C-alpha cells in the first residue's frame, strides 16, 4: 500500500500524462474530464485534491520553465480556467491581462508538445517572475491559499 505522498506523486505523473496528450492534440480539457480520467484517486471536478494536483503541476512547470499545462484545464461552462489558476499565476508571474497570459500559456503548450522530441530539448523559455513570488522550492506551502479558489 502506498502512502499519501507516493499517491500524490503518482497522481501528478498521471495528470502530466493526461495534459501532455491534451497539449499534443492541441485541445483543452474540462475539470470534469480530467477527474473522470483519473485512476490514482476517485476525483470530482471541484475537489480539493484535484485543485492540489493542478497546483502541483503548475509549480512543477514553472520551476522547469515549461509551458503551464494546467492552463489547458478549463471549466466547461466558462471555457476558461478557474479563478485559482489566475491567482496562482499572478502570484508567480507579472502580467496585466489574465486572458492574454492564459492564451500565451495555451499556445506555448500546444507549440511545445507538437514539436519533435529532439526540438523539445532546445525549447526552453523564460517568464518574468513577480516580485511577490516566493522561492519556487518552498512553493508548496502557498498551495492551500490557491486551492480554495481554484475552480471559481
Backbone as CSV, one residue per row, in Angstrom:
resi,resn,N_x,N_y,N_z,CA_x,CA_y,CA_z,C_x,C_y,C_z
1,UNK,0.849,-1.182,0.000,0.000,0.000,0.000,0.891,1.241,0.000
2,UNK,0.567,2.205,-0.839,1.370,3.422,-0.921,0.888,4.442,0.095
3,UNK,1.815,5.286,0.533,1.411,6.338,1.445,0.848,7.512,0.655
4,UNK,0.336,8.524,1.351,-0.321,9.657,0.710,0.636,10.426,-0.197
5,UNK,1.873,10.602,0.231,2.860,11.326,-0.568,3.146,10.594,-1.882
6,UNK,3.286,9.281,-1.807,3.508,8.490,-3.025,2.297,8.567,-3.944
7,UNK,1.111,8.532,-3.360,-0.113,8.608,-4.144,-0.208,9.964,-4.851
8,UNK,0.158,11.038,-4.158,0.161,12.362,-4.797,1.167,12.421,-5.932
9,UNK,2.332,11.836,-5.715,3.343,11.791,-6.776,2.811,11.023,-7.973
10,UNK,2.170,9.891,-7.734,1.581,9.111,-8.823,0.475,9.884,-9.533
11,UNK,-0.304,10.624,-8.768,-1.368,11.435,-9.350,-0.790,12.537,-10.228
12,UNK,0.304,13.135,-9.785,0.966,14.175,-10.592,1.478,13.599,-11.903
13,UNK,2.045,12.408,-11.842,2.525,11.742,-13.059,1.345,11.452,-13.987
14,UNK,0.261,10.983,-13.401,-0.930,10.696,-14.197,-1.488,11.963,-14.840
15,UNK,-1.565,13.055,-14.079,-2.038,14.323,-14.633,-1.108,14.789,-15.744
16,UNK,0.185,14.655,-15.528,1.166,15.050,-16.531,0.903,14.305,-17.845
17,UNK,0.640,13.016,-17.760,0.346,12.228,-18.965,-0.931,12.709,-19.652
18,UNK,-1.968,12.966,-18.877,-3.237,13.453,-19.438,-3.020,14.786,-20.146
19,UNK,-2.275,15.680,-19.500,-2.080,17.016,-20.072,-1.108,17.015,-21.244
20,UNK,-0.109,16.141,-21.232,0.783,16.016,-22.401,-0.024,15.563,-23.613
21,UNK,-0.880,14.581,-23.407,-1.731,14.100,-24.501,-2.660,15.211,-24.991
22,UNK,-3.262,15.933,-24.062,-4.168,17.030,-24.412,-3.434,18.095,-25.218
23,UNK,-2.249,18.480,-24.756,-1.470,19.506,-25.449,-1.040,19.031,-26.827
24,UNK,-0.621,17.784,-26.936,-0.159,17.291,-28.232,-1.294,17.238,-29.252
25,UNK,-2.539,17.128,-28.779,-3.710,17.153,-29.665,-4.211,18.578,-29.913
26,UNK,-3.558,19.541,-29.240,-3.936,20.961,-29.339,-5.409,21.171,-28.979
27,UNK,-5.777,20.610,-27.822,-7.144,20.768,-27.317,-7.089,21.221,-25.858
28,UNK,-8.234,21.630,-25.358,-8.398,21.932,-23.941,-9.168,20.774,-23.320
29,UNK,-9.160,20.694,-22.010,-9.850,19.612,-21.303,-10.547,20.193,-20.081
30,UNK,-11.752,19.735,-19.809,-12.512,20.258,-18.664,-12.039,19.614,-17.362
31,UNK,-12.323,20.312,-16.258,-12.039,19.737,-14.942,-12.761,18.390,-14.804
32,UNK,-13.992,18.329,-15.298,-14.779,17.093,-15.198,-14.112,15.947,-15.956
33,UNK,-13.589,16.231,-17.140,-12.940,15.179,-17.932,-11.644,14.730,-17.267
34,UNK,-10.873,15.661,-16.728,-9.647,15.280,-16.011,-10.014,14.368,-14.843
35,UNK,-11.012,14.769,-14.060,-11.433,13.965,-12.901,-11.891,12.573,-13.342
36,UNK,-12.638,12.509,-14.433,-13.148,11.233,-14.934,-12.017,10.299,-15.369
37,UNK,-10.946,10.854,-15.939,-9.853,10.031,-16.467,-8.855,9.569,-15.406
38,UNK,-8.954,10.122,-14.194,-8.009,9.740,-13.135,-8.232,8.322,-12.662
39,UNK,-7.129,7.611,-12.423,-7.176,6.258,-11.867,-6.588,6.227,-10.457
40,UNK,-5.655,7.143,-10.172,-4.972,7.146,-8.875,-5.934,7.444,-7.734
41,UNK,-6.812,8.399,-7.950,-7.808,8.801,-6.951,-9.171,8.870,-7.624
42,UNK,-10.211,8.720,-6.824,-11.572,8.947,-7.295,-11.846,10.432,-7.078
43,UNK,-11.819,11.202,-8.158,-11.929,12.657,-8.047,-13.259,13.164,-8.578
44,UNK,-13.673,14.301,-8.043,-14.800,15.041,-8.599,-14.238,16.327,-9.215
45,UNK,-14.960,16.932,-10.153,-14.426,18.097,-10.852,-14.046,19.282,-9.956
46,UNK,-14.691,19.456,-8.828,-14.397,20.590,-7.949,-13.705,20.175,-6.661
47,UNK,-13.038,19.029,-6.673,-12.448,18.529,-5.435,-11.180,19.284,-5.051
48,UNK,-10.975,19.379,-3.764,-9.772,19.979,-3.194,-8.534,19.246,-3.708
49,UNK,-8.619,17.939,-3.808,-7.483,17.129,-4.245,-7.127,17.409,-5.706
50,UNK,-8.114,17.539,-6.572,-7.833,17.870,-7.974,-7.160,19.241,-8.058
51,UNK,-7.644,20.193,-7.289,-7.019,21.524,-7.270,-5.570,21.431,-6.806
52,UNK,-5.312,20.639,-5.783,-3.940,20.473,-5.275,-3.030,19.891,-6.361
53,UNK,-3.501,18.877,-7.055,-2.685,18.243,-8.091,-2.439,19.219,-9.241
54,UNK,-3.449,20.003,-9.604,-3.272,21.009,-10.659,-2.283,22.094,-10.227
55,UNK,-2.336,22.492,-8.967,-1.366,23.469,-8.443,0.041,22.895,-8.464
56,UNK,0.168,21.637,-8.089,1.487,20.991,-8.120,2.027,20.952,-9.551
57,UNK,1.147,20.698,-10.517,1.542,20.696,-11.928,2.018,22.089,-12.336
58,UNK,1.266,23.100,-11.940,1.616,24.494,-12.240,3.023,24.797,-11.719
59,UNK,3.266,24.464,-10.462,4.565,24.760,-9.846,5.701,23.981,-10.496
60,UNK,5.449,22.738,-10.827,6.466,21.939,-11.496,6.818,22.536,-12.852
61,UNK,5.807,22.907,-13.611,6.049,23.512,-14.923,6.784,24.841,-14.781
62,UNK,6.404,25.622,-13.797,7.059,26.911,-13.568,8.527,26.702,-13.215
63,UNK,8.803,25.784,-12.326,10.173,25.542,-11.875,11.074,25.044,-12.998
64,UNK,10.515,24.309,-13.935,11.303,23.776,-15.042,11.218,24.650,-16.296
65,UNK,10.568,25.792,-16.157,10.396,26.760,-17.252,9.706,26.143,-18.466
66,UNK,8.746,25.302,-18.191,7.950,24.673,-19.243,6.618,25.402,-19.358
67,UNK,5.907,25.224,-20.473,4.558,25.796,-20.556,3.701,25.275,-19.395
68,UNK,2.855,26.124,-18.887,1.996,25.775,-17.747,0.829,24.917,-18.255
69,UNK,0.967,23.611,-18.104,-0.029,22.682,-18.650,-1.390,22.796,-17.975
70,UNK,-1.431,23.229,-16.732,-2.733,23.360,-16.077,-3.583,24.452,-16.732
71,UNK,-2.989,25.268,-17.600,-3.749,26.257,-18.365,-4.717,25.583,-19.338
72,UNK,-4.460,24.324,-19.655,-5.308,23.586,-20.593,-6.584,23.073,-19.949
73,UNK,-6.655,23.141,-18.620,-7.805,22.594,-17.891,-8.780,23.733,-17.608
74,UNK,-10.002,23.547,-18.086,-10.988,24.627,-18.050,-12.302,24.194,-17.407
75,UNK,-13.050,25.181,-16.985,-14.424,24.982,-16.536,-15.264,24.824,-17.801
76,UNK,-16.014,23.742,-17.909,-16.751,23.510,-19.154,-17.829,24.557,-19.408
77,UNK,-18.290,25.260,-18.372,-19.311,26.293,-18.564,-18.716,27.608,-19.060
78,UNK,-17.535,27.971,-18.541,-16.936,29.259,-18.912,-15.919,29.135,-20.041
79,UNK,-15.369,27.936,-20.224,-14.341,27.739,-21.241,-12.988,28.313,-20.853
80,UNK,-12.808,28.592,-19.568,-11.562,29.157,-19.045,-11.177,28.443,-17.757
81,UNK,-9.899,28.564,-17.366,-9.523,28.036,-16.040,-10.262,28.804,-14.944
82,UNK,-10.301,28.216,-13.771,-10.943,28.873,-12.635,-10.108,29.997,-12.066
83,UNK,-10.690,30.737,-11.161,-10.045,31.898,-10.537,-8.732,31.541,-9.851
84,UNK,-8.664,30.359,-9.255,-7.442,29.949,-8.560,-6.245,29.843,-9.484
85,UNK,-6.467,29.412,-10.729,-5.374,29.362,-11.703,-4.783,30.760,-11.886
86,UNK,-5.643,31.750,-12.046,-5.171,33.111,-12.283,-4.546,33.716,-11.026
87,UNK,-5.080,33.391,-9.852,-4.466,33.861,-8.606,-3.054,33.308,-8.469
88,UNK,-2.896,32.030,-8.744,-1.582,31.397,-8.680,-0.644,32.033,-9.709
89,UNK,-1.135,32.245,-10.910,-0.327,32.862,-11.965,0.123,34.267,-11.561
90,UNK,-0.787,35.069,-11.000,-0.420,36.430,-10.566,0.583,36.402,-9.416
91,UNK,0.534,35.375,-8.613,1.476,35.269,-7.501,2.898,35.046,-7.998
92,UNK,3.037,34.289,-9.064,4.368,33.923,-9.546,4.853,34.694,-10.770
93,UNK,3.957,35.296,-11.522,4.355,36.000,-12.744,3.772,37.401,-12.781
94,UNK,4.461,38.276,-13.493,3.966,39.639,-13.692,3.299,39.721,-15.058
95,UNK,2.021,40.084,-15.044,1.274,40.300,-16.288,0.041,41.127,-15.962
96,UNK,-0.469,41.792,-16.972,-1.619,42.688,-16.789,-2.955,42.000,-17.088
97,UNK,-2.989,41.238,-18.151,-4.248,40.731,-18.681,-4.325,39.203,-18.515
98,UNK,-5.297,38.753,-17.734,-5.462,37.314,-17.487,-5.637,36.536,-18.786
99,UNK,-6.486,37.043,-19.652,-6.789,36.344,-20.903,-5.535,36.188,-21.765
100,UNK,-4.739,37.248,-21.845,-3.512,37.201,-22.649,-2.538,36.193,-22.048
101,UNK,-2.334,36.239,-20.731,-1.432,35.278,-20.084,-1.895,33.850,-20.353
102,UNK,-3.181,33.604,-20.126,-3.723,32.262,-20.306,-3.520,31.776,-21.740
103,UNK,-3.882,32.604,-22.709,-3.753,32.203,-24.109,-2.294,32.013,-24.519
104,UNK,-1.399,32.792,-23.932,0.028,32.592,-24.211,0.500,31.232,-23.692
105,UNK,0.048,30.857,-22.506,0.429,29.554,-21.952,-0.182,28.406,-22.752
106,UNK,-1.430,28.552,-23.172,-2.075,27.530,-24.002,-1.314,27.376,-25.318
107,UNK,-1.013,28.497,-25.951,-0.273,28.467,-27.221,1.106,27.850,-27.029
108,UNK,1.790,28.233,-25.953,3.124,27.674,-25.676,3.043,26.159,-25.475
109,UNK,2.021,25.695,-24.757,1.855,24.253,-24.537,1.571,23.535,-25.852
110,UNK,0.666,24.083,-26.658,0.359,23.473,-27.951,1.608,23.404,-28.821
111,UNK,2.322,24.515,-28.900,3.525,24.565,-29.745,4.591,23.602,-29.249
112,UNK,4.835,23.620,-27.960,5.901,22.794,-27.393,5.627,21.304,-27.583
113,UNK,4.427,20.877,-27.235,4.126,19.451,-27.269,3.830,18.943,-28.671
114,UNK,3.683,19.837,-29.631,3.535,19.434,-31.024,4.905,19.235,-31.676
115,UNK,5.963,19.721,-31.055,7.317,19.586,-31.599,7.830,18.157,-31.441
116,UNK,8.874,17.865,-32.163,9.508,16.561,-32.011,10.295,16.534,-30.707
117,UNK,10.634,15.343,-30.239,11.408,15.214,-29.007,12.755,15.917,-29.113
118,UNK,13.365,15.849,-30.260,14.668,16.494,-30.431,14.557,18.008,-30.272
119,UNK,13.521,18.595,-30.827,13.349,20.043,-30.736,12.948,20.464,-29.324
120,UNK,12.236,19.601,-28.606,11.779,19.958,-27.263,12.927,20.334,-26.342
121,UNK,14.010,19.613,-26.409,15.147,19.872,-25.525,15.713,21.278,-25.722
122,UNK,15.549,21.827,-26.891,16.075,23.162,-27.186,15.064,24.266,-26.882
123,UNK,13.836,23.901,-26.567,12.747,24.855,-26.494,12.452,25.314,-25.059
124,UNK,13.400,25.889,-24.404,13.175,26.459,-23.067,12.827,27.932,-23.226
125,UNK,12.034,28.446,-22.334,11.686,29.862,-22.408,11.702,30.467,-21.018
126,UNK,11.650,31.764,-20.974,11.690,32.447,-19.689,10.438,33.293,-19.523
127,UNK,10.091,33.550,-18.282,8.985,34.433,-17.935,9.493,35.369,-16.858
128,UNK,8.803,36.467,-16.659,9.169,37.408,-15.611,8.464,37.020,-14.329
129,UNK,9.236,36.647,-13.310,8.646,36.293,-12.026,8.149,37.544,-11.310
130,UNK,7.041,37.409,-10.641,6.509,38.513,-9.854,7.420,38.781,-8.674
131,UNK,7.515,40.034,-8.280,8.378,40.387,-7.148,7.835,39.807,-5.850
132,UNK,6.548,39.474,-5.813,5.936,38.895,-4.610,6.064,37.381,-4.567
133,UNK,6.605,36.783,-5.609,6.703,35.322,-5.681,7.626,34.785,-4.599
134,UNK,7.190,33.685,-4.014,8.040,33.013,-3.040,9.030,32.142,-3.786
135,UNK,10.024,31.698,-3.107,11.013,30.805,-3.691,10.291,29.550,-4.179
136,UNK,10.408,29.221,-5.476,9.689,28.060,-6.001,9.969,26.766,-5.251
137,UNK,11.139,26.632,-4.659,11.440,25.398,-3.940,10.608,25.260,-2.666
138,UNK,10.064,26.361,-2.168,9.206,26.281,-0.987,7.756,26.617,-1.330
139,UNK,7.418,26.545,-2.584,6.112,26.975,-3.062,4.958,26.125,-2.552
140,UNK,5.186,24.894,-2.221,4.077,24.049,-1.790,3.408,24.576,-0.529
141,UNK,4.100,25.383,0.251,3.499,25.985,1.442,2.367,26.935,1.063
142,UNK,2.455,27.534,-0.130,1.469,28.510,-0.576,0.231,27.870,-1.196
143,UNK,0.282,26.584,-1.459,-0.781,25.943,-2.227,-2.164,26.095,-1.628
144,UNK,-2.303,25.924,-0.322,-3.633,25.921,0.277,-4.424,27.187,-0.018
145,UNK,-3.770,28.337,-0.037,-4.500,29.575,-0.305,-5.009,29.633,-1.739
146,UNK,-4.346,28.957,-2.649,-4.772,28.961,-4.048,-5.785,27.855,-4.327
147,UNK,-5.644,26.751,-3.623,-6.502,25.600,-3.868,-7.964,25.942,-3.591
148,UNK,-8.233,26.709,-2.563,-9.593,27.019,-2.157,-10.377,27.705,-3.257
149,UNK,-9.707,28.469,-4.108,-10.421,29.216,-5.143,-10.113,28.720,-6.548
150,UNK,-9.538,27.542,-6.676,-9.038,27.109,-7.978,-10.131,27.011,-9.033
151,UNK,-11.312,26.563,-8.701,-12.340,26.319,-9.701,-13.303,27.479,-9.890
152,UNK,-13.273,28.473,-9.031,-14.228,29.592,-9.121,-13.873,30.542,-10.229
